[in-house]
Amino acid sequence: MKIKILHKNKEQITKHFTEPQYQTANSNDEVEIIISGSTTDLSKEQLIQYPNLKHIIHCCNGTNTIHKDYCKQHNIQIFNSPTAN
């Protein structure tokens, strides 16, 4: 799966995705997973840039920075990890 790390601690997060099935996406069209945090704005305008997005891993207590209606309409799963921020 092609990932894009938008979390502010990109270097730290990258260490957890070393398996061969995870590769960094070269373009927004390739992104299937976004890894985000509390400072990441995932508005509708932002999410539209990733037409093949399937999953969001959100390392934060809440999901208020994610446009959940857009995700629901486009079958994008949101995984929240409150202690991973």
Contact map, one row per residue, 1 for C-alpha under 8 A:
1110000000000000000011100000001110000000000000000000000000000000000000000000000000000
1111000000000000000001111000011110000000000000000000000000000000000000000000000000000
1111100000000000000001111000001111100000000000000000000000000000000000000000000000000
0111110000000000000000011000001111100000000000000000000000000000000000000000000000000
0011111001001100000000000000000001110000000000000000000000000000000000000000000000000
0001111101000000000000000000000001111001000000000000000000000000000000000000000000000
0000111111001000000000000000000000111011000000000000000000100000000000000000000000000
0000011111000000000000000000000000011011000000000000000000000000000000000000000000000
0000001111111000000000000000000000000000000000000000000000000000000000000000000000000
0000111111111100000000000000000000000000000000000000000000000000000000000000000000000
0000000011111110000000000000000000000000000000000000000000000000000000000000000000000
0000000011111111000000000000000000000000000000000000000000000000000000000000000000000
0000101011111111100000000000000000000000000000000000000000000000000000000000000000000
0000100001111111110000000000000000000000000000000000000000000000000000000000000000000
0000000000111111110000000000000000000000000000000000000000000000000000000000000000000
0000000000011111110000000000000000000000000000000000000000000000000000000000000000000
0000000000001111111001000000000000000000000000000000000000000000000000000000000000000
0000000000000111111101000000000000000000000000000000000000000000000000000000000000000
0000000000000000111111000000000000000000000000000000000000000000000000000000000000000
0000000000000000011111100000000000000000000000000000000000000000000000000000000000000
1000000000000000001111100000000000000000000000000000000000000000000000000000000000000
1110000000000000111111110000000000000000000000000000000000000000000000000000000000000
1110000000000000000111111000000000000000000000000000000000000000000000000000000000000
0111000000000000000001111100000000000000000000000000000000000000000000000000000000000
0111000000000000000000111111011000000000000000000000000000000000000000000000000000000
0000000000000000000000011111010000000000000000000000000000000000000000000000000000000
0000000000000000000000001111111000000000000000000000000000000000000000000000000000000
0000000000000000000000001111111000000000000000001110000000000000000000000000000000000
0000000000000000000000000011111000000000000000001111000000000000000000000000000000000
0100000000000000000000001111111100000000000000000101000000000000000000000000000000000
1111000000000000000000001011111111000000000000000111100000000000000000000000000000000
1111000000000000000000000000011111000000000000000101111000000000000000000000000000000
1111000000000000000000000000001111100000000000000000111110000000000000000000000000000
0011110000000000000000000000001111110000000000000000101110000000000000000000000000000
0011111000000000000000000000000011111000000000000000000111100000000000000000000000000
0000111100000000000000000000000001111111000000000000000111100000000000000000000000000
0000011100000000000000000000000000111111000000000000000001110000000000000000000000001
0000000000000000000000000000000000011111000000000000000001111100100000000000000000001
0000001100000000000000000000000000011111100000000000000000000000100000000000000000000
0000011100000000000000000000000000011111110000000000000000000000100000000000000000000
0000000000000000000000000000000000000011111001000000000000000000110000000000000000000
0000000000000000000000000000000000000001111111100000000000000000111000000000000000000
0000000000000000000000000000000000000000111111100000000000000000111000000000000000000
0000000000000000000000000000000000000000011111110000000000000000001001000000000000000
0000000000000000000000000000000000000000011111111000000000000000000000000000000000000
0000000000000000000000000000000000000000111111111100000000000000000000000000000000000
0000000000000000000000000000000000000000011111111110000000000000000001000000000000000
0000000000000000000000000000000000000000000111111110000000000000000000000000000000000
0000000000000000000000000001100000000000000011111110000000000000000000000000000000000
0000000000000000000000000001111100000000000001111111100000000000000000000000000000000
0000000000000000000000000001101000000000000000111111100000000000000000000000000000000
0000000000000000000000000000111100000000000000000111110000000000000000000000000000000
0000000000000000000000000000001111000000000000000111111100000000000000000001000000000
0000000000000000000000000000000110000000000000000001111100000000000000000011100000000
0000000000000000000000000000000111000000000000000000111110000000000000000001111000000
0000000000000000000000000000000011110000000000000000111111000000000000000001111000000
0000000000000000000000000000000011110000000000000000001111100000000000000000011110000
0000000000000000000000000000000000111100000000000000000111110010000000000000011110000
0000001000000000000000000000000000111100000000000000000011111000000000000000000111111
0000000000000000000000000000000000001100000000000000000001111110000000000000000111111
0000000000000000000000000000000000000100000000000000000000111110000000000000000111101
0000000000000000000000000000000000000100000000000000000000011111100000000000000101000
0000000000000000000000000000000000000000000000000000000001011111110000000000000100000
0000000000000000000000000000000000000000000000000000000000000111111000000000000000000
0000000000000000000000000000000000000111111000000000000000000111111000000000000000000
0000000000000000000000000000000000000000111000000000000000000011111100000000000000000
0000000000000000000000000000000000000000011100000000000000000001111111100000000000000
0000000000000000000000000000000000000000000000000000000000000000011111110000000000000
0000000000000000000000000000000000000000000000000000000000000000001111111000000000000
0000000000000000000000000000000000000000000100100000000000000000001111111100000000000
0000000000000000000000000000000000000000000000000000000000000000001111111111110000000
0000000000000000000000000000000000000000000000000000000000000000000111111111100000000
0000000000000000000000000000000000000000000000000000000000000000000011111111000000000
0000000000000000000000000000000000000000000000000000000000000000000001111111000000000
0000000000000000000000000000000000000000000000000000010000000000000000111111100000000
0000000000000000000000000000000000000000000000000000111100000000000000111111110000000
0000000000000000000000000000000000000000000000000000011100000000000000110011111000000
0000000000000000000000000000000000000000000000000000001111000000000000100001111100000
0000000000000000000000000000000000000000000000000000001111000000000000000000111110000
0000000000000000000000000000000000000000000000000000000011111110000000000000011111000
0000000000000000000000000000000000000000000000000000000011111000000000000000001111111
0000000000000000000000000000000000000000000000000000000000111100000000000000000111111
0000000000000000000000000000000000000000000000000000000000111000000000000000000011111
0000000000000000000000000000000000000000000000000000000000110000000000000000000011111
0000000000000000000000000000000000001100000000000000000000111000000000000000000011111
